[in-house]
Structure formats: structure tokens, C-alpha cells
Amino acid sequence: MTYAAKVAGDTNNARTTSADSDSTDTTPSARAGEANQAAESAFPGFSSIAPEPAADLAAVVSLLGQRRRSLGMSQTSVAARMGTSQSAVARLEAGIEDVRLSTLERYAEAVDLTIGFTLETDQ
């Protein structure tokens, strides 16, 4: 099974990260060039993440943090929009705690993005 997450937002500030399950080097930086090309052709205007579960959530959180910084927002201002504390946002961005989908959705909304998922079978 393959799944992908798309983070929609400002294409000028969008970054792309992708995971290829057949690739030997699965670090986000190693996949970025290939992912940028694939995402642009498949989803113009979207940042695309085709994750493997744990590393992929980290990639989504990283994209959200990059978006926050590109907007010049502080963790405190994102936290206020999310209805949580600055320390909770810091822990989320640092990967210290497990992330719930509802938390990712609130964070994305706070930085004017939308998260969408696609599930596909390989059969």
C-alpha cells in the first residue's frame, strides 16, 4: 500500500519531500531533488510527501515548520492560532512527541495550509 500527503499552500514558499520505498537512501535531503520534479509534474502547486510512516510524519512537520518560518511567524503565534502552548509547538517541531492528525490539521490551518491524504493499493 502506498499513501501520499499533500500540503497545499503558497507555491512560492512550498518545499517538497518524498520517500521512495525502493530507494536505498531514504533521507529527506537525498530524495528532495527527485521529489521536487515528481511533485511539480503530479501536483502543481502542492508540496507532496509519499511517506513511510514515522519518517514521513517528521517530513510533514518539517514542511509545516518551514512554512511557519517563511511567513515570519513565531512558534508563539502559531500556538495561539492552534489553541495550544508555544512549548507544545516546539515539541512538535522537534519530534519529541507523537503527532495526531488533528494536531497536524490545526498547525496547517494556523499557517494557511491544508493537508490532504491519498491512499492507494499497489495491486
Secondary structure, 3 states (H helix, E strand, C coil): CEEEEEEECCCCCCCCCCCCCCCCCCCHHHHHHHHHHHHHHHCCCEEEECCCHHHHHHHHHHHHHHHHHHCCCCHHHHHHHHCCCHHHHHHHHHCCCCCCHHHHHHHHHHCCCEEEEEEECCC
